[in-house]
Amino acid sequence: MQKQSVIRYAVFAILLLTLSASAFAGVFVQVTIAPPVLPVYTQPPCPGDGYIWTPGYWAYGPDGYYWVPGTWVLAPQPGLLWTPGYWGWSAGFYLWHPGYWGPHVGFYGGVNYGFGYTGVGFFGGYWAGDHYFYNRSVTNINITNVHIYNKTVINNVTVNRVSYNGGHGGIMARPTGDEMRFAHERHFEATRMQMDHENGARANREMLASVNRGRPGIAATGRPGEFHGRQVVAARGGNDRPMDNRAVNRNLPRPQNSEHNMGRSMPRQDARNDARNMDPGRQDNRRAPRPDNRMENRGNGGPRPSAYHPDNGHGQDAPRQENERKGHERK
């Protein structure tokens, strides 16, 4: 009996040592303790064209959960978007499902990571050929040499900070048909800079949930691995997710990510519309083409955007005053 206990503990120790190494790989990490709630933080400014926001998350190591700061990451190639990893409950364990790069944003557990990752799809930007267009209503863009647009979607859904899917207190979300289809597309693992970023967080004891009590001093960074300097953002207090970059949520749409993300051509009518919108006589030619406004209901109270323009920006949380006003109106 004692020998079996020693073997069991040895296997568990080996598992802990391999957790961070497998966090980005195809191996699922499983633990019996639920991850902490997501910390509240603001987004550092985008450092340049082609950078995609990758939200922070709780990883698991030998000393328990530790925070991996959100950061801006240069896309491996044009057309690729980041699907965040997530914790999901299954057969008595919390399993880590690694994030990946792909032509569409797939299922990430319904977790609201903020800054365009509302739990379903992505509203922070889209690719048009080799150019990435940033939705300034949900991302912190203060530079001029990038393509931008503004699209705010209003949402009445109460946003929480739960960081896992399923189980006791978890988010009860399931993949949509599109998300299941996206799961079969070609995916790319995290970049070397992303892996080094996570390893740097693991080596910093201040990132441990047991040390920072869920409010890490480095909640987000301007670039991967840069844990010092002006672009480092600390977590802040409060029960609500941050109302960043003037965004307001009221309707939760289920987006179809851009079908031309990987260089696919648009329908002729959409192409004519975009040509008119990009006419220098009509607007600054660095601004994004306006999206196709054709909508259809998805049964969740929100519209479904066109398959060819996912620039249906979805902001961060509504300010507390807006929520209170809505509550009085409902009464």
Sequence and secondary structure as in RCSB ss.txt:
>XXXX:A:sequence
MQKQSVIRYAVFAILLLTLSASAFAGVFVQVTIAPPVLPVYTQPPCPGDGYIWTPGYWAYGPDGYYWVPGTWVLA
PQPGLLWTPGYWGWSAGFYLWHPGYWGPHVGFYGGVNYGFGYTGVGFFGGYWAGDHYFYNRSVTNINITNVHIYN
KTVINNVTVNRVSYNGGHGGIMARPTGDEMRFAHERHFEATRMQMDHENGARANREMLASVNRGRPGIAATGRPG
EFHGRQVVAARGGNDRPMDNRAVNRNLPRPQNSEHNMGRSMPRQDARNDARNMDPGRQDNRRAPRPDNRMENRGN
GGPRPSAYHPDNGHGQDAPRQENERKGHERK
>XXXX:A:secstr
 HHHHHHHHHHHHHHHHHHHHHSSSSS EEESS      B       STTEEEE  EEEEETTEEEEE EEEEE 
SSTT EEE  EEEEETTEEEEE  EEESS    TT   BTTB SSS  SEEEETTEEEEETTTS    SSSEEE 
  B   S      EESSTT B     HHHHHHTTS  B   HHHHHHHHHHHT GGGBHHHHTT  S  EESSTT
  SSTT B  B  SS    TT            TTTTS    HHHHHHHHHHT TTTS TTB        EE SS
SSEE  TT     B S   HHHHHHHHHHH 
